[in-house]
Amino acid sequence: MHGIDILIGLLVFGYAGFSLIRFTKKAKKGKCATCEVEPTCQTACDDVNWDKVIAEALKK
């Protein structure tokens, strides 16, 4: 039973480490890399006029 506990602990901490490394790699690439629509995005996030987008959204 002791061996199973160690195996489960290694799996949990291993996955946590993997997730942390994956997150930091994506964070280094910038905000568009972490966006879920990034593969189909037609515009660059930095080129968007957010004041205009917000004003149009408030008109509705």
Wavefront OBJ file of the C-alpha trace (Angstrom):
o trace
v 0.000 0.000 0.000
v 2.900 2.343 0.715
v 4.199 2.042 -2.869
v 0.827 3.051 -4.308
v 0.788 6.185 -2.149
v 4.208 7.188 -3.449
v 3.135 6.547 -7.044
v -0.006 8.663 -6.651
v 2.024 11.444 -5.035
v 4.557 11.383 -7.868
v 1.776 11.542 -10.439
v 0.116 14.508 -8.733
v 3.317 16.493 -8.263
v 4.555 15.526 -11.725
v 1.394 16.818 -13.369
v 1.516 20.002 -11.277
v 5.097 20.612 -12.395
v 4.189 19.918 -16.029
v 1.273 22.371 -15.839
v 3.444 25.043 -14.239
v 6.143 24.703 -16.895
v 3.555 24.791 -19.704
v 1.936 27.907 -18.197
v 5.238 29.766 -17.860
v 6.229 28.928 -21.453
v 2.920 30.300 -22.736
v 3.192 33.374 -20.515
v 6.608 34.187 -21.974
v 5.091 34.234 -25.486
v 2.631 36.993 -24.575
v -1.078 37.418 -24.110
v -2.089 36.138 -27.562
v -0.432 32.777 -26.908
v -2.707 32.166 -23.924
v -5.885 33.186 -25.784
v -8.127 30.265 -26.685
v -9.100 31.789 -30.063
v -5.484 32.515 -31.035
v -5.320 29.918 -33.857
v -8.294 31.528 -35.643
v -7.685 35.138 -34.622
v -7.816 37.571 -37.560
v -6.386 40.609 -35.744
v -3.434 41.226 -33.519
v -4.421 42.033 -29.938
v -2.128 45.051 -29.818
v -3.619 46.585 -32.986
v -7.191 46.685 -31.674
v -8.582 50.107 -30.723
v -10.118 49.086 -27.410
v -11.708 52.495 -26.793
v -13.704 52.097 -30.016
v -14.674 48.514 -29.173
v -15.892 49.520 -25.699
v -17.811 52.530 -27.070
v -19.572 50.329 -29.645
v -20.432 47.754 -26.986
v -21.942 50.405 -24.714
v -24.153 51.738 -27.541
v -26.035 48.428 -27.725
l 1 2 3 4 5 6 7 8 9 10 11 12 13 14 15 16 17 18 19 20 21 22 23 24 25 26 27 28 29 30 31 32 33 34 35 36 37 38 39 40 41 42 43 44 45 46 47 48 49 50 51 52 53 54 55 56 57 58 59 60
